[in-house]
Amino acid sequence: MNLEQSLALIKRGVDSITPEASLKEKLALDRPLRVKLGADPTAPDIHLGHTVILNKLRQFQDLGHRVSFLIGDFTGKIGDPSGKNTTRPPLTTEQVEANARTYQEQVFKILDPAKTEIVFNSHWLSKMGAEGMLKLAASQTVARMLEREDFKQRFATGRAIGIHEFMYRCYRVTIRSNWKRILSWAVPTRPLTC
């Protein structure tokens, strides 16, 4: 498949690619790309919306690219506070690991296991230590966190916002900004055992 055909397949069913020129340049290099999807295992089943993304990732795999599926086993204990009116109850390690096992089973119904790397964010986030967490917390401000509509509304109405919810956002920013370096630290797929 040539570059234009590959790009047409990738664009099929997609509202927009930002920036499209950058993707086109990377595809033109004719080297396998690494495409990432992350999910926090806060429930046993992935969402129906994930299947749309997983099918798109499978198209990338069919074009010869690799997928990194990031399981947020560390951040999953907190849970994404986006759009939540109340603090989510924290999950135990056992709950998150059980959910992560089902995620792996589910994603491999769509993704090619031979072209998929499973990465767990606990591999690096759990090793940050107190000093690392302090540095991470120092990179954000409460004022900036309260700019988020969900936190702003909770604060204005006197509803609790846990410090761990603020930290969730810090962890996500760290993952996004250090993704290439994180992959060099990441351990290969580690199946979870019952």
C-alpha positions as CSV (number, residue, x, y, z in Angstrom):
1,M,0.0,0.0,0.0
2,N,1.4,3.4,-1.0
3,L,1.6,6.5,1.3
4,E,-1.7,8.0,0.0
5,Q,-3.6,4.7,0.4
6,S,-2.2,4.3,3.9
7,L,-3.2,7.8,4.8
8,A,-6.7,7.3,3.3
9,L,-7.2,4.2,5.4
10,I,-6.0,5.9,8.6
11,K,-8.3,8.9,7.9
12,R,-11.4,6.7,7.2
13,G,-13.9,7.3,9.9
14,V,-11.7,10.0,11.6
15,D,-13.0,13.5,12.2
16,S,-9.5,15.1,12.1
17,I,-5.8,14.3,12.5
18,T,-3.8,16.9,14.3
19,P,-1.3,17.7,12.8
20,E,-2.0,15.7,9.6
21,A,1.2,17.0,7.9
22,S,3.2,15.5,10.7
23,L,1.6,12.1,10.3
24,K,2.1,12.2,6.6
25,E,5.8,13.0,7.1
26,K,6.3,10.1,9.5
27,L,4.5,7.7,7.2
28,A,6.7,8.9,4.3
29,L,9.8,7.7,6.2
30,D,8.5,4.2,5.6
31,R,9.4,3.0,9.1
32,P,7.1,1.4,11.6
33,L,5.4,4.0,13.9
34,R,4.6,3.3,17.5
35,V,1.0,4.3,18.3
36,K,-0.2,4.6,21.9
37,L,-3.5,4.2,23.7
38,G,-3.8,4.4,27.5
39,A,-6.6,3.2,29.7
40,D,-7.0,3.1,33.5
41,P,-8.5,-0.2,34.6
42,T,-11.1,1.3,36.9
43,A,-13.7,-1.3,35.9
44,P,-13.6,-4.8,34.5
45,D,-14.6,-3.9,31.0
46,I,-13.2,-1.4,28.5
47,H,-15.8,1.1,27.2
48,L,-17.5,0.7,23.9
49,G,-15.8,3.9,22.9
50,H,-12.5,2.2,23.2
51,T,-13.4,-0.3,20.4
52,V,-13.5,2.6,17.9
53,I,-9.9,3.5,18.9
54,L,-8.8,-0.1,19.1
55,N,-10.1,-0.8,15.5
56,K,-8.1,2.3,14.3
57,L,-5.0,1.0,16.1
58,R,-5.5,-2.4,14.4
59,Q,-5.5,-0.6,11.0
60,F,-2.2,0.9,12.0
61,Q,-0.9,-2.6,12.8
62,D,-2.2,-4.0,9.5
63,L,-0.1,-1.3,7.9
64,G,3.0,-2.6,9.7
65,H,3.0,-0.3,12.7
66,R,3.3,-1.2,16.4
67,V,0.9,-0.4,19.3
68,S,1.8,0.4,22.8
69,F,-1.2,-0.2,25.1
70,L,-0.6,1.6,28.4
71,I,-2.4,0.2,31.3
72,G,-2.7,2.8,34.0
73,D,-2.5,0.4,36.9
74,F,-1.0,3.1,39.1
75,T,-3.3,5.9,38.0
76,G,-6.3,3.5,38.0
77,K,-6.1,3.3,41.8
78,I,-7.0,7.0,41.8
79,G,-9.4,7.1,38.8
80,D,-9.7,9.9,36.4
81,P,-11.5,12.8,38.1
82,S,-12.6,14.4,34.9
83,G,-16.2,15.3,34.9
84,K,-16.8,13.8,38.4
85,N,-18.9,15.7,41.0
86,T,-17.4,13.7,43.9
87,T,-14.2,12.1,44.7
88,R,-14.0,8.5,43.4
89,P,-13.3,5.8,46.0
90,P,-9.7,4.5,45.6
91,L,-9.3,1.0,44.2
92,T,-7.0,-1.6,45.7
93,T,-4.1,-3.1,43.9
94,E,-6.0,-6.3,43.6
95,Q,-9.0,-4.7,42.0
96,V,-6.9,-2.8,39.5
97,E,-4.9,-6.0,38.6
98,A,-8.1,-8.0,38.1
99,N,-9.4,-5.3,35.8
100,A,-6.1,-5.1,34.0
101,R,-6.2,-8.8,33.2
102,T,-9.6,-8.4,31.6
103,Y,-8.4,-5.4,29.6
104,Q,-5.6,-7.5,28.1
105,E,-8.1,-10.2,27.2
106,Q,-10.4,-7.7,25.6
107,V,-7.9,-5.7,23.6
108,F,-6.4,-8.8,22.0
109,K,-9.8,-9.6,20.5
110,I,-9.0,-6.6,18.2
111,L,-5.3,-5.9,18.4
112,D,-2.6,-8.3,17.1
113,P,-0.7,-9.5,20.2
114,A,2.5,-9.9,18.1
115,K,2.4,-6.2,17.2
116,T,1.3,-4.9,20.7
117,E,3.4,-4.0,23.6
118,I,1.6,-3.8,27.0
119,V,3.1,-1.2,29.3
120,F,2.1,-0.6,32.9
121,N,2.5,2.9,34.3
122,S,3.3,1.5,37.8
123,H,6.6,0.4,36.5
124,W,7.9,4.0,36.7
125,L,5.3,5.9,38.7
126,S,5.6,3.6,41.7
127,K,9.3,4.2,41.8
128,M,9.1,8.0,42.0
129,G,9.5,8.1,45.8
130,A,8.7,11.1,48.0
131,E,11.3,13.4,46.3
132,G,10.0,12.6,42.8
133,M,6.4,13.2,43.9
134,L,7.4,16.5,45.5
135,K,9.1,17.6,42.3
136,L,6.1,16.6,40.3
137,A,3.7,18.4,42.7
138,A,5.9,21.5,42.5
139,S,5.4,21.6,38.7
140,Q,1.7,22.5,39.1
141,T,-0.3,25.1,41.0
142,V,-3.6,24.8,42.8
143,A,-4.8,27.9,40.8
144,R,-4.0,26.0,37.5
145,M,-5.8,22.9,38.7
146,L,-8.9,25.0,39.7
147,E,-9.1,26.3,36.1
148,R,-10.5,22.8,35.2
149,E,-14.2,23.2,35.0
150,D,-15.0,20.1,37.2
151,F,-12.6,21.1,40.0
152,K,-13.8,24.8,39.7
153,Q,-17.4,23.7,40.2
154,R,-16.6,21.4,43.1
155,F,-14.6,24.0,44.8
156,A,-17.3,26.7,44.3
157,T,-19.9,24.5,45.8
158,G,-17.8,23.3,48.7
159,R,-17.5,19.7,47.5
160,A,-14.3,17.9,48.4
161,I,-11.3,17.6,46.0
162,G,-8.7,15.2,47.1
163,I,-5.0,16.0,46.7
164,H,-4.7,12.6,45.0
165,E,-7.1,13.9,42.3
166,F,-4.7,16.8,41.7
167,M,-1.9,14.3,41.5
168,Y,-3.7,12.3,38.9
169,R,-3.5,15.2,36.5
170,C,0.3,15.6,37.3
171,Y,0.9,11.9,36.6
172,R,-0.9,12.2,33.2
173,V,1.1,15.2,32.2
174,T,4.3,13.4,33.2
175,I,3.3,10.4,31.0
176,R,2.5,12.5,28.0
177,S,5.6,14.7,28.2
178,N,8.0,11.8,28.8
179,W,6.5,9.1,26.6
180,K,9.6,8.3,24.5
181,R,11.8,8.1,27.6
182,I,9.2,6.0,29.5
183,L,9.2,3.5,26.7
184,S,12.9,3.0,27.1
185,W,12.3,2.2,30.8
186,A,9.3,0.1,30.2
187,V,9.4,-3.6,30.9
188,P,8.1,-5.9,28.1
189,T,4.6,-7.3,28.5
190,R,4.1,-8.8,31.9
191,P,1.1,-11.0,32.1
192,L,-0.8,-10.6,35.3
193,T,-1.4,-13.9,37.1
194,C,-4.5,-14.8,39.2
